């Protein structure tokens, strides 16, 4: 029996914008979704919808103050968090979905031996620290 991969995403993740000319944009997610739709073994893919990460799940990795700060960016059409990280009015809700996608993907992979999963979420949070966004180039070694 072929191994399946669970793909977890949500259209809300397409609404985050990091600012004009930034290399991380919704086009990345759109390109991946297009590639997956054309995958020759797409019967091996199972799709799941991301859910919002719960507050207590976010508190495992972020401070309450940081979560609140990101949530407050929904009031503004554009907010710069650091020289490389910005948000728009949809970024906060997209971030909740992206974090939820990671939780759903992890749960799916843990639930069935041999199952793999992939969370297609954005904004990407891989540079985020516990209490702030982080521009990698600004991090001191």
C-alpha positions, 0 to 999 in steps of 0.5 A: 500500500503506498504511503500517504502524505497529509497536506494541511493548508488554508486559503487564509494563508494567502492573504498575508503580505510582507510588503512590496518586493519581499521574496516571501509572498503568496505566490510561493504557496500558490506555486506549491499548490499548483505543483501538488495539483499536477503531481503524478501520484496525487492519489497519495496526497490527503488534504486537510484544512488548517484550524486556528491555533489555540491560545494555549498552543501558541503560549508553548512557544510565544509570550502572551505579550507577543501574541497580543502584539501580533493580534493587534496588527489586524487593526492596521493595513501595514505594520513593520515589525522589524526591517524585514518583517511586516504585516497587513490586516490579514496577517494575524489571522493567517498566522493563527491558521499557519500555526494551526496547520503545523499542529494539524500536520504534526497530529496527523503524522503522529496518529498513523505510523508511516504517515507523513505530513506537510503544513503549507502555511504562511506567514512563515514563523520559522524566524520568530522568537518567543517574544518578537519577530526576528530578521535573521540578518540582525541576529547577533552570533 
